Amino acid sequence: MYCICREHAELAVDKFVDEYEDAPDLINLQTTVFTAWEPPEKCDWCDNPAEILVI
């Protein structure tokens, strides 16, 4: 699972596919509300705001 900015979306998808040999689901963190989990504010790979959850 990765919380990433739009700039790192392609890299995160590639890494996910390499690791799990399956296509990930991409969830827009700007429009999705979670009841039991608070997403991080920053991208896992830089200091930009996290916008996409790759699972």
mmCIF file of the N, C-alpha and C atoms, coordinates in Angstrom:
data_MODEL
# 
_entry.id   MODEL 
# 
loop_
_atom_site.group_PDB 
_atom_site.id 
_atom_site.type_symbol 
_atom_site.label_atom_id 
_atom_site.label_alt_id 
_atom_site.label_comp_id 
_atom_site.label_asym_id 
_atom_site.label_entity_id 
_atom_site.label_seq_id 
_atom_site.pdbx_PDB_ins_code 
_atom_site.Cartn_x 
_atom_site.Cartn_y 
_atom_site.Cartn_z 
_atom_site.occupancy 
_atom_site.B_iso_or_equiv 
_atom_site.pdbx_formal_charge 
_atom_site.auth_seq_id 
_atom_site.auth_comp_id 
_atom_site.auth_asym_id 
_atom_site.auth_atom_id 
_atom_site.pdbx_PDB_model_num 
ATOM 1   N N  . MET A 1 1  ? 0.853   -1.168 0.000   1.00 0.00 ? 1  MET A N  1 
ATOM 2   C CA . MET A 1 1  ? 0.000   0.000  0.000   1.00 0.00 ? 1  MET A CA 1 
ATOM 3   C C  . MET A 1 1  ? 0.901   1.234  0.000   1.00 0.00 ? 1  MET A C  1 
ATOM 4   N N  . TYR A 1 2  ? 0.583   2.168  -0.875  1.00 0.00 ? 2  TYR A N  1 
ATOM 5   C CA . TYR A 1 2  ? 1.341   3.409  -0.963  1.00 0.00 ? 2  TYR A CA 1 
ATOM 6   C C  . TYR A 1 2  ? 0.377   4.585  -0.965  1.00 0.00 ? 2  TYR A C  1 
ATOM 7   N N  . CYS A 1 3  ? 0.727   5.629  -0.260  1.00 0.00 ? 3  CYS A N  1 
ATOM 8   C CA . CYS A 1 3  ? 0.015   6.905  -0.321  1.00 0.00 ? 3  CYS A CA 1 
ATOM 9   C C  . CYS A 1 3  ? 0.964   7.850  -1.032  1.00 0.00 ? 3  CYS A C  1 
ATOM 10  N N  . ILE A 1 4  ? 0.574   8.285  -2.215  1.00 0.00 ? 4  ILE A N  1 
ATOM 11  C CA . ILE A 1 4  ? 1.516   9.011  -3.057  1.00 0.00 ? 4  ILE A CA 1 
ATOM 12  C C  . ILE A 1 4  ? 0.871   10.249 -3.679  1.00 0.00 ? 4  ILE A C  1 
ATOM 13  N N  . CYS A 1 5  ? 1.740   11.131 -4.179  1.00 0.00 ? 5  CYS A N  1 
ATOM 14  C CA . CYS A 1 5  ? 1.286   12.296 -4.933  1.00 0.00 ? 5  CYS A CA 1 
ATOM 15  C C  . CYS A 1 5  ? 1.100   11.873 -6.397  1.00 0.00 ? 5  CYS A C  1 
ATOM 16  N N  . ARG A 1 6  ? 0.510   12.735 -7.189  1.00 0.00 ? 6  ARG A N  1 
ATOM 17  C CA . ARG A 1 6  ? 0.280   12.412 -8.603  1.00 0.00 ? 6  ARG A CA 1 
ATOM 18  C C  . ARG A 1 6  ? 1.595   12.214 -9.362  1.00 0.00 ? 6  ARG A C  1 
ATOM 19  N N  . GLU A 1 7  ? 2.618   12.916 -8.946  1.00 0.00 ? 7  GLU A N  1 
ATOM 20  C CA . GLU A 1 7  ? 3.918   12.813 -9.604  1.00 0.00 ? 7  GLU A CA 1 
ATOM 21  C C  . GLU A 1 7  ? 4.495   11.397 -9.511  1.00 0.00 ? 7  GLU A C  1 
ATOM 22  N N  . HIS A 1 8  ? 4.220   10.701 -8.419  1.00 0.00 ? 8  HIS A N  1 
ATOM 23  C CA . HIS A 1 8  ? 4.776   9.364  -8.211  1.00 0.00 ? 8  HIS A CA 1 
ATOM 24  C C  . HIS A 1 8  ? 3.789   8.241  -8.523  1.00 0.00 ? 8  HIS A C  1 
ATOM 25  N N  . ALA A 1 9  ? 2.655   8.546  -9.126  1.00 0.00 ? 9  ALA A N  1 
ATOM 26  C CA . ALA A 1 9  ? 1.631   7.531  -9.405  1.00 0.00 ? 9  ALA A CA 1 
ATOM 27  C C  . ALA A 1 9  ? 2.157   6.407  -10.291 1.00 0.00 ? 9  ALA A C  1 
ATOM 28  N N  . GLU A 1 10 ? 2.798   6.750  -11.386 1.00 0.00 ? 10 GLU A N  1 
ATOM 29  C CA . GLU A 1 10 ? 3.288   5.716  -12.311 1.00 0.00 ? 10 GLU A CA 1 
ATOM 30  C C  . GLU A 1 10 ? 4.336   4.834  -11.632 1.00 0.00 ? 10 GLU A C  1 
ATOM 31  N N  . LEU A 1 11 ? 5.233   5.431  -10.884 1.00 0.00 ? 11 LEU A N  1 
ATOM 32  C CA . LEU A 1 11 ? 6.264   4.679  -10.166 1.00 0.00 ? 11 LEU A CA 1 
ATOM 33  C C  . LEU A 1 11 ? 5.632   3.730  -9.140  1.00 0.00 ? 11 LEU A C  1 
ATOM 34  N N  . ALA A 1 12 ? 4.629   4.199  -8.408  1.00 0.00 ? 12 ALA A N  1 
ATOM 35  C CA . ALA A 1 12 ? 3.971   3.369  -7.401  1.00 0.00 ? 12 ALA A CA 1 
ATOM 36  C C  . ALA A 1 12 ? 3.236   2.196  -8.044  1.00 0.00 ? 12 ALA A C  1 
ATOM 37  N N  . VAL A 1 13 ? 2.566   2.438  -9.161  1.00 0.00 ? 13 VAL A N  1 
ATOM 38  C CA . VAL A 1 13 ? 1.865   1.352  -9.859  1.00 0.00 ? 13 VAL A CA 1 
ATOM 39  C C  . VAL A 1 13 ? 2.874   0.318  -10.348 1.00 0.00 ? 13 VAL A C  1 
ATOM 40  N N  . ASP A 1 14 ? 3.967   0.766  -10.955 1.00 0.00 ? 14 ASP A N  1 
ATOM 41  C CA . ASP A 1 14 ? 5.003   -0.159 -11.426 1.00 0.00 ? 14 ASP A CA 1 
ATOM 42  C C  . ASP A 1 14 ? 5.571   -0.986 -10.281 1.00 0.00 ? 14 ASP A C  1 
ATOM 43  N N  . LYS A 1 15 ? 5.862   -0.349 -9.160  1.00 0.00 ? 15 LYS A N  1 
ATOM 44  C CA . LYS A 1 15 ? 6.422   -1.051 -8.008  1.00 0.00 ? 15 LYS A CA 1 
ATOM 45  C C  . LYS A 1 15 ? 5.415   -2.064 -7.455  1.00 0.00 ? 15 LYS A C  1 
ATOM 46  N N  . PHE A 1 16 ? 4.146   -1.687 -7.392  1.00 0.00 ? 16 PHE A N  1 
ATOM 47  C CA . PHE A 1 16 ? 3.097   -2.579 -6.908  1.00 0.00 ? 16 PHE A CA 1 
ATOM 48  C C  . PHE A 1 16 ? 2.991   -3.810 -7.802  1.00 0.00 ? 16 PHE A C  1 
ATOM 49  N N  . VAL A 1 17 ? 2.972   -3.606 -9.107  1.00 0.00 ? 17 VAL A N  1 
ATOM 50  C CA . VAL A 1 17 ? 2.868   -4.719 -10.057 1.00 0.00 ? 17 VAL A CA 1 
ATOM 51  C C  . VAL A 1 17 ? 4.084   -5.635 -9.948  1.00 0.00 ? 17 VAL A C  1 
ATOM 52  N N  . ASP A 1 18 ? 5.264   -5.063 -9.815  1.00 0.00 ? 18 ASP A N  1 
ATOM 53  C CA . ASP A 1 18 ? 6.479   -5.871 -9.654  1.00 0.00 ? 18 ASP A CA 1 
ATOM 54  C C  . ASP A 1 18 ? 6.416   -6.725 -8.386  1.00 0.00 ? 18 ASP A C  1 
ATOM 55  N N  . GLU A 1 19 ? 5.896   -6.141 -7.319  1.00 0.00 ? 19 GLU A N  1 
ATOM 56  C CA . GLU A 1 19 ? 5.866   -6.830 -6.037  1.00 0.00 ? 19 GLU A CA 1 
ATOM 57  C C  . GLU A 1 19 ? 4.759   -7.869 -5.936  1.00 0.00 ? 19 GLU A C  1 
ATOM 58  N N  . TYR A 1 20 ? 3.557   -7.528 -6.403  1.00 0.00 ? 20 TYR A N  1 
ATOM 59  C CA . TYR A 1 20 ? 2.393   -8.396 -6.210  1.00 0.00 ? 20 TYR A CA 1 
ATOM 60  C C  . TYR A 1 20 ? 1.926   -9.103 -7.482  1.00 0.00 ? 20 TYR A C  1 
ATOM 61  N N  . GLU A 1 21 ? 2.499   -8.765 -8.627  1.00 0.00 ? 21 GLU A N  1 
ATOM 62  C CA . GLU A 1 21 ? 2.144   -9.353 -9.922  1.00 0.00 ? 21 GLU A CA 1 
ATOM 63  C C  . GLU A 1 21 ? 0.649   -9.251 -10.200 1.00 0.00 ? 21 GLU A C  1 
ATOM 64  N N  . ASP A 1 22 ? 0.071   -8.134 -9.825  1.00 0.00 ? 22 ASP A N  1 
ATOM 65  C CA . ASP A 1 22 ? -1.342  -7.856 -10.038 1.00 0.00 ? 22 ASP A CA 1 
ATOM 66  C C  . ASP A 1 22 ? -1.518  -6.349 -10.139 1.00 0.00 ? 22 ASP A C  1 
ATOM 67  N N  . ALA A 1 23 ? -2.560  -5.921 -10.818 1.00 0.00 ? 23 ALA A N  1 
ATOM 68  C CA . ALA A 1 23 ? -2.831  -4.491 -10.952 1.00 0.00 ? 23 ALA A CA 1 
ATOM 69  C C  . ALA A 1 23 ? -3.425  -3.946 -9.655  1.00 0.00 ? 23 ALA A C  1 
ATOM 70  N N  . PRO A 1 24 ? -2.990  -2.769 -9.212  1.00 0.00 ? 24 PRO A N  1 
ATOM 71  C CA . PRO A 1 24 ? -3.528  -2.198 -7.973  1.00 0.00 ? 24 PRO A CA 1 
ATOM 72  C C  . PRO A 1 24 ? -4.836  -1.452 -8.212  1.00 0.00 ? 24 PRO A C  1 
ATOM 73  N N  . ASP A 1 25 ? -5.513  -1.173 -7.125  1.00 0.00 ? 25 ASP A N  1 
ATOM 74  C CA . ASP A 1 25 ? -6.641  -0.244 -7.133  1.00 0.00 ? 25 ASP A CA 1 
ATOM 75  C C  . ASP A 1 25 ? -6.082  1.120  -6.757  1.00 0.00 ? 25 ASP A C  1 
ATOM 76  N N  . LEU A 1 26 ? -6.571  2.157  -7.418  1.00 0.00 ? 26 LEU A N  1 
ATOM 77  C CA . LEU A 1 26 ? -6.160  3.527  -7.122  1.00 0.00 ? 26 LEU A CA 1 
ATOM 78  C C  . LEU A 1 26 ? -7.352  4.265  -6.523  1.00 0.00 ? 26 LEU A C  1 
ATOM 79  N N  . ILE A 1 27 ? -7.155  4.820  -5.340  1.00 0.00 ? 27 ILE A N  1 
ATOM 80  C CA . ILE A 1 27 ? -8.234  5.515  -4.641  1.00 0.00 ? 27 ILE A CA 1 
ATOM 81  C C  . ILE A 1 27 ? -7.834  6.972  -4.445  1.00 0.00 ? 27 ILE A C  1 
ATOM 82  N N  . ASN A 1 28 ? -8.716  7.873  -4.859  1.00 0.00 ? 28 ASN A N  1 
ATOM 83  C CA . ASN A 1 28 ? -8.483  9.302  -4.718  1.00 0.00 ? 28 ASN A CA 1 
ATOM 84  C C  . ASN A 1 28 ? -8.683  9.687  -3.253  1.00 0.00 ? 28 ASN A C  1 
ATOM 85  N N  . LEU A 1 29 ? -7.611  10.112 -2.608  1.00 0.00 ? 29 LEU A N  1 
ATOM 86  C CA . LEU A 1 29 ? -7.688  10.482 -1.191  1.00 0.00 ? 29 LEU A CA 1 
ATOM 87  C C  . LEU A 1 29 ? -8.407  11.809 -0.965  1.00 0.00 ? 29 LEU A C  1 
ATOM 88  N N  . GLN A 1 30 ? -8.591  12.584 -2.022  1.00 0.00 ? 30 GLN A N  1 
ATOM 89  C CA . GLN A 1 30 ? -9.274  13.876 -1.884  1.00 0.00 ? 30 GLN A CA 1 
ATOM 90  C C  . GLN A 1 30 ? -10.790 13.706 -1.790  1.00 0.00 ? 30 GLN A C  1 
ATOM 91  N N  . THR A 1 31 ? -11.316 12.599 -2.320  1.00 0.00 ? 31 THR A N  1 
ATOM 92  C CA . THR A 1 31 ? -12.770 12.409 -2.357  1.00 0.00 ? 31 THR A CA 1 
ATOM 93  C C  . THR A 1 31 ? -13.256 11.226 -1.536  1.00 0.00 ? 31 THR A C  1 
ATOM 94  N N  . THR A 1 32 ? -12.352 10.484 -0.905  1.00 0.00 ? 32 THR A N  1 
ATOM 95  C CA . THR A 1 32 ? -12.723 9.291  -0.147  1.00 0.00 ? 32 THR A CA 1 
ATOM 96  C C  . THR A 1 32 ? -12.530 9.546  1.342   1.00 0.00 ? 32 THR A C  1 
ATOM 97  N N  . VAL A 1 33 ? -13.505 9.119  2.130   1.00 0.00 ? 33 VAL A N  1 
ATOM 98  C CA . VAL A 1 33 ? -13.438 9.269  3.584   1.00 0.00 ? 33 VAL A CA 1 
ATOM 99  C C  . VAL A 1 33 ? -13.361 7.874  4.192   1.00 0.00 ? 33 VAL A C  1 
ATOM 100 N N  . PHE A 1 34 ? -12.425 7.681  5.115   1.00 0.00 ? 34 PHE A N  1 
ATOM 101 C CA . PHE A 1 34 ? -12.263 6.417  5.804   1.00 0.00 ? 34 PHE A CA 1 
ATOM 102 C C  . PHE A 1 34 ? -12.728 6.577  7.243   1.00 0.00 ? 34 PHE A C  1 
ATOM 103 N N  . THR A 1 35 ? -13.407 5.567  7.773   1.00 0.00 ? 35 THR A N  1 
ATOM 104 C CA . THR A 1 35 ? -13.917 5.674  9.140   1.00 0.00 ? 35 THR A CA 1 
ATOM 105 C C  . THR A 1 35 ? -12.893 5.229  10.181  1.00 0.00 ? 35 THR A C  1 
ATOM 106 N N  . ALA A 1 36 ? -12.017 4.296  9.841   1.00 0.00 ? 36 ALA A N  1 
ATOM 107 C CA . ALA A 1 36 ? -11.104 3.750  10.839  1.00 0.00 ? 36 ALA A CA 1 
ATOM 108 C C  . ALA A 1 36 ? -9.633  3.986  10.501  1.00 0.00 ? 36 ALA A C  1 
ATOM 109 N N  . TRP A 1 37 ? -9.362  4.864  9.539   1.00 0.00 ? 37 TRP A N  1 
ATOM 110 C CA . TRP A 1 37 ? -7.979  5.097  9.134   1.00 0.00 ? 37 TRP A CA 1 
ATOM 111 C C  . TRP A 1 37 ? -7.836  6.527  8.630   1.00 0.00 ? 37 TRP A C  1 
ATOM 112 N N  . GLU A 1 38 ? -6.799  7.172  9.061   1.00 0.00 ? 38 GLU A N  1 
ATOM 113 C CA . GLU A 1 38 ? -6.497  8.539  8.614   1.00 0.00 ? 38 GLU A CA 1 
ATOM 114 C C  . GLU A 1 38 ? -5.281  8.472  7.693   1.00 0.00 ? 38 GLU A C  1 
ATOM 115 N N  . PRO A 1 39 ? -5.446  8.798  6.410   1.00 0.00 ? 39 PRO A N  1 
ATOM 116 C CA . PRO A 1 39 ? -4.299  8.725  5.499   1.00 0.00 ? 39 PRO A CA 1 
ATOM 117 C C  . PRO A 1 39 ? -3.239  9.764  5.845   1.00 0.00 ? 39 PRO A C  1 
ATOM 118 N N  . PRO A 1 40 ? -1.984  9.471  5.532   1.00 0.00 ? 40 PRO A N  1 
ATOM 119 C CA . PRO A 1 40 ? -0.928  10.443 5.790   1.00 0.00 ? 40 PRO A CA 1 
ATOM 120 C C  . PRO A 1 40 ? -1.110  11.690 4.929   1.00 0.00 ? 40 PRO A C  1 
ATOM 121 N N  . GLU A 1 41 ? -0.587  12.784 5.390   1.00 0.00 ? 41 GLU A N  1 
ATOM 122 C CA . GLU A 1 41 ? -0.721  14.036 4.654   1.00 0.00 ? 41 GLU A CA 1 
ATOM 123 C C  . GLU A 1 41 ? 0.286   14.144 3.520   1.00 0.00 ? 41 GLU A C  1 
ATOM 124 N N  . LYS A 1 42 ? 1.433   13.473 3.642   1.00 0.00 ? 42 LYS A N  1 
ATOM 125 C CA . LYS A 1 42 ? 2.496   13.606 2.645   1.00 0.00 ? 42 LYS A CA 1 
ATOM 126 C C  . LYS A 1 42 ? 2.708   12.307 1.882   1.00 0.00 ? 42 LYS A C  1 
ATOM 127 N N  . CYS A 1 43 ? 3.187   12.450 0.672   1.00 0.00 ? 43 CYS A N  1 
ATOM 128 C CA . CYS A 1 43 ? 3.546   11.333 -0.200  1.00 0.00 ? 43 CYS A CA 1 
ATOM 129 C C  . CYS A 1 43 ? 4.589   10.459 0.497   1.00 0.00 ? 43 CYS A C  1 
ATOM 130 N N  . ASP A 1 44 ? 4.521   9.152  0.254   1.00 0.00 ? 44 ASP A N  1 
ATOM 131 C CA . ASP A 1 44 ? 5.497   8.230  0.836   1.00 0.00 ? 44 ASP A CA 1 
ATOM 132 C C  . ASP A 1 44 ? 6.908   8.470  0.306   1.00 0.00 ? 44 ASP A C  1 
ATOM 133 N N  . TRP A 1 45 ? 7.029   9.119  -0.853  1.00 0.00 ? 45 TRP A N  1 
ATOM 134 C CA . TRP A 1 45 ? 8.333   9.265  -1.499  1.00 0.00 ? 45 TRP A CA 1 
ATOM 135 C C  . TRP A 1 45 ? 8.827   10.699 -1.633  1.00 0.00 ? 45 TRP A C  1 
ATOM 136 N N  . CYS A 1 46 ? 8.012   11.660 -1.228  1.00 0.00 ? 46 CYS A N  1 
ATOM 137 C CA . CYS A 1 46 ? 8.460   13.065 -1.259  1.00 0.00 ? 46 CYS A CA 1 
ATOM 138 C C  . CYS A 1 46 ? 7.621   13.863 -0.264  1.00 0.00 ? 46 CYS A C  1 
ATOM 139 N N  . ASP A 1 47 ? 7.779   15.163 -0.257  1.00 0.00 ? 47 ASP A N  1 
ATOM 140 C CA . ASP A 1 47 ? 7.047   16.016 0.685   1.00 0.00 ? 47 ASP A CA 1 
ATOM 141 C C  . ASP A 1 47 ? 5.773   16.624 0.102   1.00 0.00 ? 47 ASP A C  1 
ATOM 142 N N  . ASN A 1 48 ? 5.393   16.217 -1.105  1.00 0.00 ? 48 ASN A N  1 
ATOM 143 C CA . ASN A 1 48 ? 4.135   16.694 -1.698  1.00 0.00 ? 48 ASN A CA 1 
ATOM 144 C C  . ASN A 1 48 ? 2.940   16.070 -0.979  1.00 0.00 ? 48 ASN A C  1 
ATOM 145 N N  . PRO A 1 49 ? 1.779   16.690 -1.060  1.00 0.00 ? 49 PRO A N  1 
ATOM 146 C CA . PRO A 1 49 ? 0.576   16.111 -0.426  1.00 0.00 ? 49 PRO A CA 1 
ATOM 147 C C  . PRO A 1 49 ? 0.226   14.764 -1.041  1.00 0.00 ? 49 PRO A C  1 
ATOM 148 N N  . ALA A 1 50 ? -0.156  13.812 -0.212  1.00 0.00 ? 50 ALA A N  1 
ATOM 149 C CA . ALA A 1 50 ? -0.617  12.509 -0.693  1.00 0.00 ? 50 ALA A CA 1 
ATOM 150 C C  . ALA A 1 50 ? -2.002  12.673 -1.297  1.00 0.00 ? 50 ALA A C  1 
ATOM 151 N N  . GLU A 1 51 ? -2.177  12.222 -2.535  1.00 0.00 ? 51 GLU A N  1 
ATOM 152 C CA . GLU A 1 51 ? -3.440  12.375 -3.234  1.00 0.00 ? 51 GLU A CA 1 
ATOM 153 C C  . GLU A 1 51 ? -4.046  11.039 -3.648  1.00 0.00 ? 51 GLU A C  1 
ATOM 154 N N  . ILE A 1 52 ? -3.225  9.982  -3.734  1.00 0.00 ? 52 ILE A N  1 
ATOM 155 C CA . ILE A 1 52 ? -3.692  8.705  -4.256  1.00 0.00 ? 52 ILE A CA 1 
ATOM 156 C C  . ILE A 1 52 ? -3.241  7.582  -3.326  1.00 0.00 ? 52 ILE A C  1 
ATOM 157 N N  . LEU A 1 53 ? -4.160  6.668  -3.054  1.00 0.00 ? 53 LEU A N  1 
ATOM 158 C CA . LEU A 1 53 ? -3.861  5.452  -2.297  1.00 0.00 ? 53 LEU A CA 1 
ATOM 159 C C  . LEU A 1 53 ? -3.756  4.319  -3.307  1.00 0.00 ? 53 LEU A C  1 
ATOM 160 N N  . VAL A 1 54 ? -2.635  3.632  -3.316  1.00 0.00 ? 54 VAL A N  1 
ATOM 161 C CA . VAL A 1 54 ? -2.398  2.511  -4.221  1.00 0.00 ? 54 VAL A CA 1 
ATOM 162 C C  . VAL A 1 54 ? -2.483  1.242  -3.377  1.00 0.00 ? 54 VAL A C  1 
ATOM 163 N N  . ILE A 1 55 ? -3.514  0.417  -3.645  1.00 0.00 ? 55 ILE A N  1 
ATOM 164 C CA . ILE A 1 55 ? -3.675  -0.842 -2.894  1.00 0.00 ? 55 ILE A CA 1 
ATOM 165 C C  . ILE A 1 55 ? -4.013  -1.985 -3.834  1.00 0.00 ? 55 ILE A C  1 
# 
